[in-house]
């Protein structure tokens, strides 16, 4: 089995190293690169769209964080006041 796989590997390497295959592989790589660049399109429009979507959430997100901070502050203040009132004098 090892000899068979080694022989097949050598055949594939020899086939790929043939002069006509080098040109074919180079053409395939260039075609693949061209297709990828075409598929990517205009990346800046996507970035600008994402920026506008994120900036639309900024003000409501800021208000939400302030509300959460206010609730945590009030709860903490009530706990501290409760412990201060229940303090025993020795």
N, C-alpha and C positions, 0 to 999 in steps of 0.2 A: 504494500500500500504506500509506503514511504517513497519507494522508487517511482511509482506511478505519479504521485503528487509532485515530486521533484521534476519529473519529465514534463508534466503539464505546466509547471511554473516556468521552466526554461523555455518552453514553446511560447508562452504568453509574453515573456520578456523579449524573446527574439522577434515576435510579431510586432510588439510595441516599438522596438528599436529599428525597425525597417524604415528606410528613408521616406517612403510614401506615408507611413503612419505618423511620423513626426509632423509633417505638414498638416495632416488631417487632425491630429490632436491639437496643434496650435490653432487651427481654424475653429475647432470645437470650443476651445477655451475662450477665444475672442468672441464667438457667438454667445457663449454663456455670459460673459461679462457685459456684452451689449444688452442682452435680455434683462439682466439684473438692474442695469442702470435705467432702462426704460421702465421696468416695473416699479422702481423706487419713485419715479416721478419727481415732483417738486416737493422736497422735504420741508422747505420753509413754510409753505402753506399749512402743513400739518402742525408744525411747531407753533405757528401763530394761532391756529384754532385751539390748540391745547392751552396756550397761555390765556386766551380770552375765556375759556371755560373755567380755568382755575381761578382767574381773577374775579369771576362772577360769584364764586363761593367764598371769597375772602371776607367780605363784610358780615354775612350771616355766621360764618365760622368764628369770627372775632367776637361777635355778640354772644354766641353759644359758650365760648371759653370764659368770657366775663361772667355769664350767669352761673356757670359751674363753680367758678372761683368765689362768687358771692355766697352761694349755698354752702360751700365748704367753710368759708369764713364765719357765716352765721352759726352753723352747727358747732364749730370749734369754740366760738364765743359763748354759746349756751353751755357747753360742757365745762369750760373754765369757770363761768359764773356759778354753775351748780356746785363745783368743787370748792369754790371760795365761800359760798354760803354755808355749806355743810362742814366747814373746818371747825374742829373742836379746839377750844382753848385749854391748854394744859395747866 
